[in-house]
Amino acid sequence: MNRRSILRATMVGAGAVALPFTTWSAAYAAPAQNGVGPYGPLQSANAHGIQLPAGFTSQIVARSGQVVPGTSYVWHNAPDGGAVFANGTGWIYVSNSETSAGSGGGASRIVFNSSGAITGASRILSGTNNNCAGGKTPWNTWLSCEEVSLGRVWETYPLGGTAVVRPAMGRFKHEAAAADPVRRVIYLTEDETDGKLYRFIPAVWGDLSAGTLQVLVAGTGTSGSFSWTNVPDPDGSPTATRYQVSGAKTFNGGEGCHYANNTVWFTTKGDNRVWQLNLSNNTYELAYDDNLVNPGPAPLTGVDNITGSTFGDLYVAEDGGNMEICMITPDHKISVFARINGQSGSEICGPAFTPAGNRLYFSSQRGTTGSSSGGITYCVTGPFRT
């Protein structure tokens, strides 16, 4: 099996099944550089103001403050992190709401049949604050993370069930989560200028009610080896979790996090970087740095949410920048896949593929209005390589 086939096989159901093959370390020996995208150049903006490569189309799935078409449910404000779950008859797209508890907060879901038509929508979490990103677990729950001081992780049940808080996963300014079924851990990013990268080891895999929180320890450079050390007090009070372990490596504004193929990719918005942890040999390196694109200009700024396709491509959304979703391919080339025009006061959130890999959902958090009530959730369909 060649490297591309291995990557394709192990990215399917990323976060659910990943086999212990070789990591992307060889492909990412140096940070990604500008290249021609696999789908060709962007075309003119369509009716939604979105530029896509030839053969791709977009549709509006839901708008904040408006009833989701075909349902009686009003879509939440400020849609943020998201994921897709197979449900046996189609799929479910889950989206966080990055607003205060008084404005709704929490998370919602939209249910689709096998042809992509909406069949339902409902809330799966409420009464929580600034639910920014999160992550999908292999047992089909959604970890909705609060991006506030002493924020919590809530385990929600898109397929049915009552949300439960998971304090053992630490209290800090949570951002994203990514499940590693090989090591049976959950990786967690922290949105602070001096944030850290954590992993949670459940006492029982599949049960997040108890376990051990650890923080990544490494040098100050952009590459090297790393290890994990227990966080003495996951409650984060009176001493914040990021200050409890000497030698814990600092990351400037942790954002999205994605696991596949014995590798974790996570983004830091403060320095526009995509980091890569090579779990097979416990080393880290840069997968992308906007200051290291030569020749420029750097296509990706405002680095935020990240996901992967069934083929093995990474898709990274911008918070600001040019309102783009950029692709990083396994041969370390970066290009622009999509651009939203006329929404400079917004950010792109929650990119997630359907199980078949032929539809990509994402949101513009504040849409054309620049306010949380103007959010728009989209779906892009086309010849994604799978």
C-alpha positions in Angstrom: 0.0 0.0 0.0 1.5 3.4 -1.0 1.5 6.4 1.3 -1.5 8.1 -0.3 -3.6 4.9 0.1 -2.5 4.6 3.7 -3.5 8.2 4.4 -6.8 7.7 2.7 -7.6 4.6 4.6 -6.7 6.0 8.0 -8.4 9.3 7.6 -11.9 7.8 6.9 -13.9 8.4 10.1 -11.1 10.5 11.6 -11.5 10.6 15.3 -13.4 7.3 15.2 -11.0 4.8 13.5 -7.3 5.3 12.8 -4.8 2.6 12.2 -1.2 2.8 13.4 0.5 3.3 10.1 3.3 5.7 9.3 2.5 9.4 10.2 2.7 12.4 7.9 6.2 13.2 9.3 7.9 12.5 6.0 5.4 14.6 4.0 5.7 17.5 6.5 9.5 17.6 6.7 9.0 21.4 6.2 6.1 23.7 6.7 3.6 23.8 3.8 4.3 26.1 0.9 2.1 27.7 -1.8 1.0 25.4 -4.5 -1.8 24.8 -7.1 -4.9 23.3 -5.4 -6.0 19.9 -6.6 -9.3 21.4 -7.8 -7.9 24.3 -9.7 -8.5 28.0 -9.3 -11.5 29.6 -7.6 -14.3 30.7 -9.9 -16.3 33.9 -9.7 -18.5 34.3 -6.6 -21.8 32.5 -6.7 -25.2 33.8 -5.5 -24.1 33.3 -1.9 -20.9 35.3 -2.4 -18.8 32.2 -2.2 -15.9 31.4 -4.6 -15.3 27.7 -5.2 -13.4 25.7 -7.7 -15.2 24.5 -10.8 -17.7 21.7 -10.2 -18.5 22.7 -6.6 -21.7 24.3 -5.5 -23.0 25.7 -2.2 -26.3 26.0 -0.4 -27.5 27.8 2.7 -28.6 25.3 5.3 -29.7 27.6 8.1 -29.6 31.2 9.3 -29.3 32.4 12.9 -32.7 33.6 14.3 -34.6 31.9 11.5 -36.5 28.6 11.4 -34.4 25.8 9.9 -36.2 25.0 6.6 -38.6 22.0 7.0 -38.6 22.2 10.8 -40.0 24.4 13.6 -36.6 25.0 15.2 -34.9 28.4 15.2 -31.2 28.2 14.5 -28.9 29.5 17.2 -26.8 32.6 17.1 -23.0 32.6 16.4 -22.6 29.1 15.0 -19.1 27.9 15.7 -17.4 24.5 16.0 -19.1 21.5 14.4 -19.0 17.9 13.4 -21.0 15.3 11.4 -22.4 12.1 12.8 -23.9 9.1 10.8 -27.2 8.1 12.2 -28.2 5.0 10.1 -30.6 6.9 7.8 -28.4 9.8 6.9 -26.4 12.1 9.1 -26.5 14.9 11.7 -24.6 18.2 11.6 -23.9 19.5 15.1 -22.9 23.2 15.7 -21.9 25.1 18.8 -23.2 28.5 19.7 -20.5 30.9 20.8 -22.8 33.1 22.9 -23.5 33.5 26.6 -25.9 31.3 28.5 -28.3 34.2 28.6 -28.3 34.3 24.9 -28.7 30.6 24.4 -25.1 29.2 24.3 -24.8 25.5 24.0 -25.2 23.5 20.8 -27.8 22.4 18.2 -28.2 19.8 15.6 -29.7 19.5 12.1 -30.8 16.0 10.9 -30.5 15.0 7.2 -31.7 12.0 5.2 -29.5 10.0 2.9 -30.1 12.5 0.0 -29.1 15.5 2.1 -32.6 16.8 2.8 -33.3 18.3 6.2 -35.7 16.1 8.3 -35.3 17.8 11.7 -33.5 20.2 14.0 -33.2 20.6 17.7 -31.1 21.8 20.7 -28.8 19.3 22.4 -27.2 21.7 25.0 -28.3 24.9 26.6 -27.4 27.2 29.5 -23.6 27.1 28.9 -21.2 29.9 27.9 -19.3 30.7 24.8 -19.3 27.1 23.3 -16.6 27.7 20.8 -15.1 24.5 19.3 -15.1 20.9 20.5 -14.7 17.5 19.1 -16.3 14.2 18.1 -15.7 11.0 20.0 -15.5 7.5 18.6 -18.7 6.6 20.5 -20.6 9.3 18.6 -20.9 12.1 21.2 -20.0 15.7 20.7 -17.7 17.4 23.2 -18.8 21.0 23.4 -16.1 23.2 25.0 -16.6 26.5 26.8 -14.2 29.2 25.9 -14.2 31.1 29.2 -12.0 31.2 32.2 -12.6 28.0 34.1 -14.6 26.7 31.2 -15.8 23.2 31.1 -16.3 20.4 28.6 -19.8 19.1 28.1 -20.5 15.7 26.5 -23.6 15.9 24.3 -25.5 13.2 22.5 -26.5 14.1 18.9 -28.1 10.6 18.5 -30.2 11.1 21.6 -29.5 11.6 25.3 -28.9 14.3 27.9 -25.8 16.4 28.0 -23.4 15.9 30.9 -20.6 18.1 32.2 -17.1 16.4 32.4 -15.1 18.3 35.0 -12.3 15.7 35.1 -11.3 17.1 31.7 -10.1 20.3 33.3 -11.4 23.8 33.8 -9.7 26.3 31.6 -10.4 28.4 28.5 -11.2 25.3 26.3 -11.2 25.5 22.6 -11.1 22.2 20.6 -10.9 18.5 21.3 -9.7 15.5 19.3 -10.1 11.8 20.1 -7.2 9.4 19.7 -8.7 5.8 19.7 -5.2 4.2 19.4 -3.9 5.7 22.7 -7.4 6.1 24.1 -6.9 9.8 25.0 -8.6 13.1 24.1 -6.4 16.1 23.1 -7.5 19.6 24.2 -6.4 23.1 23.1 -6.5 26.2 25.2 -7.3 29.6 23.8 -4.9 31.8 25.8 -1.9 33.7 24.5 0.2 31.5 26.8 -2.1 28.5 26.5 -1.0 24.9 26.6 -1.9 21.6 24.9 -3.5 18.9 27.1 -4.5 15.3 26.8 -7.1 13.6 29.0 -6.7 9.9 29.7 -10.1 8.4 30.7 -10.0 5.8 33.5 -12.3 3.8 31.2 -12.2 4.4 27.4 -15.7 5.6 26.4 -16.4 7.1 29.9 -15.2 10.6 30.4 -16.4 10.9 34.0 -13.0 10.2 35.5 -9.4 10.2 34.4 -6.1 12.0 34.3 -5.4 15.4 32.7 -1.9 15.9 31.4 -0.1 18.8 29.7 2.5 18.7 26.9 6.1 19.4 28.1 8.7 20.4 25.5 11.3 23.0 24.6 10.8 26.5 23.3 11.6 25.8 19.7 9.2 25.0 16.8 10.3 21.4 16.6 11.7 18.7 18.9 10.6 16.0 21.2 7.8 16.1 23.8 6.4 14.3 26.8 3.3 14.5 29.0 3.1 15.4 32.7 0.1 15.2 35.0 -1.7 18.4 35.9 -1.9 18.4 39.7 -5.2 20.3 40.0 -7.5 20.0 36.9 -10.0 22.3 38.6 -7.7 25.2 37.8 -8.3 27.1 41.0 -6.6 28.9 42.7 -3.8 28.2 40.2 -4.7 28.0 36.5 -3.9 24.7 34.9 -1.4 26.3 32.4 0.8 27.5 35.3 0.9 24.2 37.3 3.6 22.3 35.5 7.1 23.6 35.0 8.3 23.2 31.4 4.8 23.0 29.9 5.1 24.3 26.3 3.3 27.5 25.5 1.2 27.9 22.4 -0.2 31.3 21.3 -4.0 31.0 21.2 -4.8 27.3 20.7 -7.7 26.8 18.3 -8.7 23.8 16.1 -7.5 20.3 16.7 -7.7 17.2 14.5 -6.5 13.6 14.9 -5.8 11.0 12.2 -3.1 8.4 11.4 -1.1 8.7 14.6 -0.9 12.4 14.1 -2.5 15.4 15.8 -2.7 18.7 14.0 -3.7 21.8 16.0 -3.8 25.5 15.1 -2.7 28.7 17.0 -4.3 31.9 16.0 -1.8 34.2 17.7 1.0 33.3 15.3 -0.9 31.8 12.4 0.6 28.3 12.7 -0.5 24.8 12.2 1.4 22.4 14.5 1.9 18.7 14.1 2.4 16.1 16.8 4.0 12.9 15.5 2.7 10.4 18.1 4.6 7.4 16.8 7.9 9.0 17.9 6.8 11.8 20.3 8.1 14.7 18.2 6.5 17.9 17.1 7.0 20.3 14.2 5.3 23.0 12.1 2.9 21.9 9.4 2.3 25.6 8.4 3.6 29.0 9.4 2.5 32.1 7.5 6.0 33.7 8.1 7.7 30.8 6.4 5.8 30.8 3.1 8.4 31.7 0.5 7.6 33.1 -1.9 4.5 34.7 -0.5 2.0 36.0 0.1 0.8 33.5 2.7 -2.6 32.2 1.8 -3.7 31.3 5.3 -4.0 33.9 8.1 -6.4 34.1 11.1 -5.8 30.3 11.5 -8.7 28.7 13.3 -10.8 25.5 13.0 -9.3 22.5 11.2 -10.6 19.2 9.9 -9.5 16.5 7.5 -11.0 14.8 4.4 -11.3 11.1 3.7 -8.5 11.5 1.2 -6.1 12.9 3.8 -6.2 16.7 3.0 -6.4 19.2 5.8 -9.0 22.0 5.6 -8.2 25.0 7.8 -10.8 27.8 8.3 -9.9 31.5 8.8 -11.1 33.8 11.6 -10.9 36.9 9.6 -8.1 36.9 7.0 -9.7 36.8 3.6 -12.6 34.6 4.9 -11.1 31.5 3.3 -10.9 27.8 3.9 -7.4 26.7 2.9 -6.2 23.2 2.0 -3.0 21.6 3.1 -2.3 18.4 1.1 -0.2 15.4 2.1 2.6 16.7 -0.1 2.8 19.8 2.0 1.2 22.2 -0.5 -1.3 24.9 0.7 -3.9 26.5 -1.5 -7.3 28.3 -1.1 -10.4 26.0 -1.5 -13.2 28.5 -0.7 -13.6 32.3 -0.1 -16.6 34.1 1.2 -17.0 37.6 -0.1 -18.8 40.5 1.7 -18.5 39.1 5.2 -15.2 40.7 6.4 -16.7 41.1 9.9 -17.2 37.4 10.4 -15.2 34.2 10.7 -15.5 30.7 9.2 -16.3 28.0 11.7 -17.2 24.3 12.1 -15.9 22.7 8.9 -16.9 19.0 8.8 -17.4 16.4 6.2 -20.1 13.8 5.8 -19.1 10.2 6.2 -18.9 9.7 2.5 -16.7 12.7 2.2 -18.7 14.4 -0.6 -20.2 17.3 1.4 -18.5 19.9 3.6 -20.5 21.8 6.2 -19.3 25.1 7.8 -20.7 28.4 9.1 -20.0 32.0 8.8 -20.4 33.0 12.4 -21.6 36.6 11.9 -22.6 36.5 8.2 -23.1 39.7 6.3 -24.3 41.7 9.4 -21.1 41.3 11.5 -23.2 40.4 14.5 -23.9 37.0 16.2 -27.5 37.1 15.1 -26.3 37.1 11.4 -24.8 33.6 11.4 -25.1 31.4 8.3 -24.5 27.7 8.0 -23.6 26.3 4.5 -23.0 23.1 2.7 -20.6 22.7 -0.2 -21.1 19.7 -2.5 -18.7 18.6 -5.3 -16.1 16.2 -6.5 -14.0 16.1 -3.3 -11.3 13.5 -3.7 -11.9 10.5 -1.4 
